[in-house]
Amino acid sequence: MSGEYERAFRESVADPEHFWGAAAEKVHWYKKYERVLNSENSPFYRWFEGGVVNSCYNALDYHVENGVKDRIALIYDSPVTKTIKRYTYGELLDLVARCAGGLEQLGVGKGDRVVIYMPMIPEAVIAMLACARIGAIHSVVFGGFAARELAARVEDATPLVVITASCGIEVNRIIPYQPLLDAALDMCAHKPQACVVVQRPESPTILKKGRDVAWNVLLEADPVACVPVLATDPLYLLYTSGTTGKPKGVLRDNGGHLVALTWSMKNIYDIRSGEVYWAASDIGWVVGHSYIVYGPLFYGCTTILYEGKSVGTPDAGAFWRVIAEHGVSVLFCAPTAFRAIRKEDPNGEYIKKYDLSAFRTLFLAGERCDPDTLIWAQQHLEIPVIDHWWQTETGWAIGANCTGLELLPVKPGSCTKPVPGYDVHVLDAKGTALPSGETGNIVVRLPLPPGCFTTLWQNDKDFVKTYFSAYPGYYLTSDAGYIDADGYLWIMGRTDDIINVAGHRLSTGAMEEVLASHPDVAECAVAGVHDQVKGEVPLGFVVLKAGIVKEQDVIGPELILLVRQKIGPIASFKAAAVVKRLPKTRSGKILRGTIKKIADGVTYQVPATIDDPVILDEITVTLRGMGYPKR
């Protein structure tokens, strides 16, 4: 298969219509598209224009009609409720069709919005697919988001219905959702016509008369068939943080999304129909949309819905238990989860306790992957460990090692090859292409492949301004990195993570790689903070591995010397603090920007996505002990 990746990549760039037209043959169309790509109104590209399709049909009905109704479609694994439940494709189809019928009875139809504010329970997946079934646009909001954040999304999406649960469960803590939902709706001028509530026995709620509908009552409706929609009609709306404080509503279409994700399951992840695929994420994030719900079901796989704290869990064997018990072939998770496991189990003792014979490939994404974590996973698991890179806006990988096409040599670190369909370049601030090895702005030449966002919800102006105005003809990723001599793309972090030290542009990501290479360090973060003389200087934070006890005045100089040796005095790296934990989002991303604001004494809002706000107080105390803020 040598050269298969290069062949596919060249064809996708030189003749995208032929390449994606062939990929589109793998999915079901009610009516075939009239043209593969309409590029007449850049950057508002339209894939498979004129085609008629339904995403729910491709995820469920197609497989049932082709004889696999008894195959397991969804495994709900909830250590927080001590529950494991399996749904066949036939069972899931029946529940989805009845949920869709219930939504229709509430007046929901094609193009209407439905906000889904749910924990990681099967009803959340059912609700998403039910919306897709009748052509409604779902907007999933991470369960437990603060009322203010939920209100902003409800006000912007103007949903006809909100679907929620009585509570969420985070480890041993129950979070009632009804007070959050009520507070959010009190802030909104827009009021949904109804709220559907899943009653959970851990914390049932009292339904509001005239507004709330019980989930079990909703499912008493007769099942309904799929509603054919245009390929260019929106499937879902997913909000991501905006620089102005207002969330950006990323809009995804039906046809391009269906084709791209179906292609990715085989060609990127090398998964086979009927195998078990686990994305250890949350449906509130784009990973959950693409690879807990849609991608695996499009491809006829078994997908796992895991309700538990997989990131930073104190049980270093949690991942291995799930993989062994359910026969997982491919796992997709964030590097931070493996750093947490490595911290608690540096010698991989838990791995030896489980039968992982079905486990074939590990994919990491969500933030930069340090080489030591990747190498640790590779050595102990003895399987390929693949880092890949993508964004909420793209919906699937921009860079990866496409194992289904051809397993290329793995270079440890945040290093990938551009995925077919993505013509990636590295430019300087003026738009000049940079030579190999030189860090700059990562951009993608238009058109973006199918599956990427088509616009921002009711905001075409910001869509163009934010992503396409800096470099006309290119999509601005806002990530920084470089392409090496072998054509590998190295992701060094967000462009905000490139700091200017006395006129030298340096990557905090490169410094984090050095810190992570220290044998006592489990995970780390580097933020650029204000300096009166040099403009900015790097400040490091490290979490030590379990069992390691070193005083600050011992480990600090070791880390400073390490950075000086591997990057040089130019880095001006002179401060590193040991902390018990790092502030992270619920998806495991380290909040470097918030650390920077605390260190600089800048007023900030506690991020709605933070895993545990108390950690910010701990970081503040640490910084004050180091003399920050200095201005």
N, C-alpha and C positions, 0 to 999 in steps of 0.2 A: 504493500500500500504506500510505498515511499513516494512522496511528492503529491499525495492526495490533497493535503492541506493547501499547498501552493496552487494547485490546479483550481480548487474551489474558490480560493480567495481571488485569484486573477479573474476568473469568470464573473464573480459577483460584482467586481468593480468595473470591469470592462463592459459587461452586458447584464446589468441587474434585472432587466425585464425577463430575459431568458432564464436566468438563474432562479429567480423567485417564482416565475411561472411554472417551472418544473417542480419546485417545492409545493406549490399550491395544488398540485395534482394529488397530494397525499391527504387532503381534507375533503369533507363533504360540502358540496354547494347545492342549494336548491336551484339556483340559476348561475351559470358561469359568468364571470366578470367580462366586461367588454374590452378592457385594457388593463394590463398589469400595473402600469404606473402612469399617473397624470402629473407631470412636472411643470405645468404651464403657469402655476402661481406659487413660485418658490417664496418662502420656505413651507408653504402649505401644500405639501405633497399628498397625493391620494393614491393609496394602493388598492388594487383590485376593484376599481370603480365599475359600478353597474352590477357587481356580483351580489347575490342574495344568499344569506347564510344564517346560522344560529349557533352561538357558542355553546349553549347548554346541550343542544342536539349532538354536537361533536364530542362533548365531554361524557354524555351518558347514553342517550337513545341509540346512537350509532353502534356502540359496543353491545348493548342489549339486543338490538336487531341482528347483530352478527354473531350471536350465539354464546356470549360470555356473561350473561346476566347473573350467574352464580359466582363469578370472580369477585374477590374482595376489592372494592374500590377505595374504601376509607377505613383506616384504623384510628380510633380515638383512644389515646393513651394518656391517662391523667393520674400521675402519682399524687397530685394534691387531693384528689377525691378517691384514690385507690380504685380507679375504674379503667377497664379496657373493654372497648366495644368495637365490633367489626360490622361494616355495612357492605353488602354486595352491590354490584352495579344495579341490579334490579330493585333492591330495597331503597337505594339512594334515589333512583329515578322516581319511585313512587312518592317518596317524601317531598322531593323537589317539585314534582308536578302538582301535588296537593297544596304545598306552600304557595306556588304560583297562582293556583286557583283562588286561594284565600286573599292574596294581594289584589287580584283582579276584582274580587268582591268589595275590597276597600276602595276601589276606584283607580288603582294603579294600572297604567298602560304604557305603551311604547313611548319612550322619551322622558317619562316621569322619573324623578330622582327618589331614591330610597336610601336613607342614612342607616348604616348598620354599626351599632355601638355595642360590641359584644366581646366576651372573653373567648378563649380558645376552646369552643365547644362545637359539636357537630351542627347544631342549629345555625351557626354562623356561616358555615360552608353551604348548607342547604339554602339559606336566605340569599347568598350571592348567586348561586346557580338558578334560583327561582326568578330573580330579577332578570338574569340573562335570558331565561326561557321566554319571558313575555316582552322583551325589548326594553325593559326599564333600566335606568342607569344607577348602579349601586355606588355608594360612596362609603367605604369602610373607614371608621374612625377607631383608632387604637383603644381598646377597652380600658377604662379607668383614667383616660385623659381628663384633665381638670375641666370644670364647667365652662370656664372662659374659652378654652381651646375648642371644646365641642360646640359652643355657641357660635364661634366664628365660622365654623364649617357648616352648621345648619343654616345660618343666615346667608351664606354665600351659595349653597347648593339648593336652597328652598325645596326641601324634600316634601313629598306628599305624605310619606310614612317614615317613622323611625322604628327600627327593630332593635331591641335591647334585651338584657337579661337582668334578673333581680340583683345579681352580684357577680363579681369576679373573685378569684382566689389567687393570691400571690404567696407561695410557700405556705405559711401558717396564718396568713392575714386575709380576712374577708373584707372586700371592698364593696359596699352597697352602691349599686349604680343609680337607683331611682333618685336619691337626693341630688346626684350630679346632673342627671338628665333634667330634673325639675328646675334646678338652678340655671342650667343652660337655656332652657326654653323661656324662663322668665326674662332673660337678657335679650331675647330675640323678638324682632318685630314680626318675623315670619313664624307662623305656628303650623306644624303638621296637622293633617286631618285626624291621624290616629298614631298611637304608639303600640307596637306589638311587644309583649313581655314574655320571656322565657322564665318561668318560676324555677329557681334552683333550691333544693331542699336545705342547703347550707344557710340561706338567708332569704326566705320568701318575702315578697313585698305586698302591700295593699294596692290594688289597681284603682286608678282614678276613673270614676264613672263618666262615661261619655267620651273618654279619650283613649283609654287603654283597652287592649284586646289580648287575651291570654293566647299564648302560642298554640296550645293544644286545641283551642277553639278555632284558630286560623286554619289548622290542618284538617278540620272537619269538612273543608270544601272539596268539591269534586276535582279530580286531577284535570289539568288542561294541557293541550298540545303546545309545542314550540311555535312562537311567532316569528316568521321569517323577517329578517331585517337586512338592510343594505350593508355591504362590507364596510362602507365608510361611516355607518352609524356608530355612535359611541357605545362602548360596552360598560366602561366604568370611569369614575372620577375619583382620583386619589390625591389628597392634599400633602404637600411637602412644604417645609419651612421656606418663607420668603425673606429677602433681605430687608424689606420694609416693615416686617412684623406681621403683615397680612399673609396668610397661607396661600400658596399657589396651587390651583386645582389642575393637576395633570390629567389630560383627557386621552383615553385610549380607545382605538376603534375595534371593531369586531374582526374584520377579515385579515388585516395585517397581523394583528395579535395572534390569531389562530394559526396562521401559516408560520410565523416566526417561532412561536413556542413549540409547535409540533416538530419543526426542523431541528430546534435546539436539543430536544430530548434525545434524539438519536446521535446527532453529529457533535454536540458539545459533551453531553453527559454519558454517551454510549450506554444508555439504558435500553432494555428490551421490554416490549409489551408483556405485561403480566408480572414483571419484577417489582420489588418494593423500593420506593424512592422516598427519602426523608429530607425535607428542608426544615431544619431546626430553627424556625423563625416564627413570626406572628402574622396572622392575616391582616393586621393593621399596616404592615409594611408591604412594599412592592414585591419582595421576595415571597411573601405569603400568597399574594395574588397569583404570581407567575408560577411558583413551584411547590406550593402546598395544594392549591386548588386547580388552576387551569392546565398547566403544562402536563403534569402526570396523568390527569384524567383524559385530556386530548389524546394521549399516547396509549391509553389502556393499561396504565400501571396501577399499582396499589400505592396510595399516598398516606402518610402518617400525620395526624393532627395531635401534637404533643402539648398538653396543658401542664406546664411546670416550668421552673426557672432553670432552663438549660444553660444560660449564661451565668457564670460565676457561682454555679451550684456547689454546695459543700460536699455533695456526693460525687466523687471523682469517677464512680462507676456508672453513673446514670446513662451516659451515652451508650456504653457498651452493653448494658442491660437491654435497652431498646433495640439496638442493632441485632443482638443475638436472639432475642425473643421473637422478633418479627421478620427476621431474615432479610435485613436491609442490604441492598446491593450498592447503592450510592447515597452518600450523605453530603448535604450542603449546609454549612454553618459559618459563623463568623470566627475569625482568628482569635478573638478575645475569649471565646469559650474554651479553645484549646490552650490558651495561656493560663486560664484558670485551672484546667485539669492538670496541666504540667506543674503548676505551682503546688497543688495538693499531692500529686503523684509523680514526682520527677523521674522515677525509675520505671514507670509504666507497670506497676504491680497489678493494678486493677484490670488492665487489658488482658493479662494472662488468665484471669478467672472466667472468661467468657469465650464461647465458640463464635468466632467472627468469620467463619469460613465463607459465608456468602458475601461478605463485605469486600467490594472490588475497588472502589475509588472514593477518595475524600476531596471535596471541593470547598475552598475557603473564599469568602467575599464579605464585603461590608465595610472594611477598613483596610489599611495597609497591613500586610503580613510580614512580620520580621523573619529573616532566614532561619534563626535558631528554632522558632516554633514549628516551622514547616519541616525542618530536618528532624526534630524530635518526633513529630507525628509519623514521618516517613520511616524512621528507624524502628519505632515500636510497633507500628501497624503493618509494616512490610508491604505496603500498597502505594500506588501513585498518589501523591498529595498535590493537588492542582490549585493554584491561586487564580482567581479570575476577578474581573473588574467590570462593574456596570453601575447604573444609576436609576433612580426612580423615573427619570424622564425617558430613559431608553427602554426600560421594562425587561430587558434581558442583556446578556453579556456583550460588552464592547470588545473586551480582550479576554482571551482564555487559551488554554491548551485543548484544542478540540479533539478529545480522545476518541470520539466516534469516527472521525476522519482519519486521524493519524496521531499517535502519541509521540509528541516531539520531546527532545531533551528538556528536563525540568531544571530551571535556574531558580534556586531558593531566593525568596523575597517576593515583593510585589511586582512580579515580572510575568508578562503574558505575551501572546501573539494577537494581533488584531483579528477578530472574528470575521469570517466572510460576510460582506455587506457593509463593514465599517472601514472606510478609507481614512486611516488615522495619520495625522501629521503633528509635528511639534514646531510651533512658531514663536518668534520673539514678540515684544510689544508692538512692533511696527508691522507685523505680518510676514516677516522674512523667515523662510525655513531654516531651522538650525541644524548644524551638522550632528552626526551620530555622537551620542555621549553627552550632549549639552542640554541642560534642563531648560524647559520653557513651557509655554501654554499648550496643552493637549487639545486638539480640535479634530473634528471629523468632517471631511468634505461631503457636501450634499450631493445627492439625496441621502438622508438617513434610511436605513433598511426598514422593511415592514416591522410592526410591533412597537416602534417608538411612538412617543406622544405626538398627537396631531396639532394640538394647540393647548392653551390654558383656558380653563372654563370661563367663558364670557369675557375673555381678556386677550384678544389677538394682538393688541398693541404691545403688552408686556412680553408676550411670547416672542415677538420679533426683537424687541429691545434687549431683553435679557440674554437671549441665546444666539442671536444671529447678526447683531449689529456690529459687534467688535471686529469680526473678521467676515466680511461679506462672502457668501458662498460656502461658509463653514458653520458647523455647530460648535459653540464654545462649551466645553465640559466643565470649566472652572477647576479642573485638576491640573497639576503640574507633573512633569516627568520628562523622560527622554527615550529615544530609540537607540539601541546599541548596534554594533556592527553586524550582528546576526539577525537584525530585524525584530528583536524582542522589545516590547514596550515596558518600561519601568515606571511605575506609579509612585511618585514621591509624596503625594498628599494633595490637599486642596491648595489652590494658588495662595490662599490666605496663610498657609503654613510655610510659605517661602518667606524668610525674614531677611531684612537688609541690615547687615552688621558692618558698620563703617564703610558703606558703599559696596559691600560684597553680598550678593544674593546667595543665601545658603538654605538648604532644605532641612527642616526639623526632622523630617522622616529619615534622612541619612543618619542624623545623630541618634535617633531612636534605635536604628539598626545596631549601632555601636553599643549603646547601653544594653540592649537585649542580648548581646553576645557575651556579657559578663556572666560567669557561671552561677552567680548567686541571684540574678535578677529574673523574676517571673514575668513581669510586664512593666511597661514604662510609658512615659509621655514627655514630650518636650514642647514648650511653648515659648514664643518670642515675646519678651517683655520690654517695656520702655527703659531706655538708658540715656541719660543726659548727654553723654559724650558720643556714643556709637550709634545712637538712634534706637537700636534694638539689640538685645543679647539673649541667648538661649538659656532657659531655665529647665532643669530636668527633675522629674519625679519618678521614683522607682518603687515597686512592690517586690519584696524579697520572696524567694521560694519558701515553702513550708519547712520549718525546722532550722532555717538559717537565722542566726542572731548576730548582727553586726551593728556596732554603734555608728552613728552618723559621721563622726570624725574619722572613722576607718573606711567605710564604704565610699563616702563622698570623694576623698582624694583619689581612690582607685578609679572611680568612674571618670573624673576629670582628666586623669592621666590617659585613660583609654581613648577618650575622644581626641585628646591632643595627639596621641600616637597615630590614630587612624584617619583623622580628618585634618589635624594640624592646628597651630595656634590661631589661624585665621577664624576659627569657629568662635573664639572668645567664650568657650564653655567653662564656666568657673563656679557653677553652683548646681548641686544635685541633692534632693531631699528624699529621705526614705519615708513613705507613707503606708498606711495599712491597706488602703484601696484607692482606686482612681474614680473620679466622677464619670459616669457613663449614661448613655441613653438606654432605654429598655431593650434596644436591639444590639447593645454591646459596643457602640461607638464611644470613644473617649471624648469628653467635652473639653477639647484643648482651648477653644475660643473662650469658654467660661473661665477656665484657669487663668488665661491671659487677662481677662477683664478684672478678676479679683486682684491679681498681682499689680495691675496698673492703677487700681483704685477707681475703676470706671463703674458707674452705676449700671446694673444689669437686672434683667428679669430671670427668675429661676426657670430654666427651660421646662416646658410641659412634658418633654420626652424623657426627663431624667429618671433613672432607676430608683435613686434614693437621695432626696434633697439634703439629708443630714450630712452627707459627705462634703457638701460645699462648706459647711461650718468647720469641718476638720481641716480642709484645705486652707481656709482662711486663717485658722490658728497657726498652721505650719508656715504659711507665707509671712505672717506677722513676726514669727520667731526668726525668720530670715531677714527681716528688715523691710518687707514690702507692705504697702506701696512706697516707692522711693520718691514720689513727687506729690 
